[in-house]
């Protein structure tokens, strides 16, 4: 068993095509011996975004702080703290911080996506 706090997890900036103003923390992941799923927490600075992409596995997301939008294909959908989001396999999506404060969300994925 592992018990941790997000404040104790390193914050790593993400540098890749299609990403702006994003960082990641991994409170539970491969390094902890997870058998199936990892939990990642992304923070998007105001104006920041993830890539507009799709992948073969679902993502289960929970908005922890802030507000913004998730692109469902090419259609923006508003999200705010307390919302859950299911991104289905092969569904094109993108998170965008359209607010004035950081947008922080938890993302549970198969550990291969960590």
N, C-alpha and C positions, 0 to 999 in steps of 0.2 A: 504494500500500500504506500502511496505517496500523498502527502497533503502539502500544498504550496499556496502561495499568494502571488497574484500578478505583480505586485510591487517587488517581489524577489526574483522575477524573471528578467534576464537581459533584454534590452530593446535594441533591435537591429534594423538599421535603415535598409530599405529595399531598393536596389538599383537594377532595373530591367526595362526593356522596351514597353511603352504603354503605361508606365506607372509614374505618378507624380506625388511627392509629399507623403510617402507611406513608410510606416515602420511595422515590424512584426515582433511578437513575443510568442513563445511556445511553452505554456504552463504544463502541458502533458503531451509528451511525444515519444518518438523512437528512443531517445536517450534514457527515458524513464521505463522502457520495457513495455510500452502499450502493445497489446496483442492485435488490435484492429484499427482503432481510430486515434487521431491526434486532435488536440484542441489548440488552435492558434488564435491569437488576438491581434487584429490589425488596427492601427491608428492612422487616420487620414487627416492631415492638416487642412485648414480651410482652403478650398480650391484644389485639393488633392483628389486623386482617383486611382483605382486599380485598372488593369488593362481590360479592354472590351473583348471578352474571350468566352470560350466554352471548353468543357472537358468531359470525360466519360463517366465521372462519378457525381453523385449528388453532393451538395454542400448544405449543411444545416447551420444557419446563422442566427445570432441574437444581437440586437443593437444594445450596447451597454451605455453609451453616452453620445450626446449630440444628435444631429439630424442631417439628412441629405436625401439622396435618391439612389435607387437601384435601377439600372437599365434592364428591362425585360425585353431582350432583342433590341429594338430601336425605340421603345416606349419607356419614358421615365416613370417610376413609381416612388412616391414619397415614403421615407422611413424615418423613424425617430426612436429614441431610447424606449425600450420595452417591447419593440416589435421583433417578431420571429420571421425569418425568411427561409423558404425552401427553394434552393436552386436545383432544378432537376438535371439529370444527366443530359449532356449535349445542348443545354439551354444557354444561349448567348446572353451574357450579363456583364455588368460593370457597376461598381460602387463609386459614388461621387459625393464629396463633401460640399454641399451648397450652403452650409451654415457658417456662422462666425466663430465657432469653437471646434476643437477636434471631434471627429466622428470616430468612435471606437466600437468595434464589433467582434464578437466571438465567432469563430468558424470551425466547425467540427467536420473532419474529412477522413477518408481512409489514410492510414499512416503513410502510404506511398506518395501522397500529395504534400507531405510536410515540407 
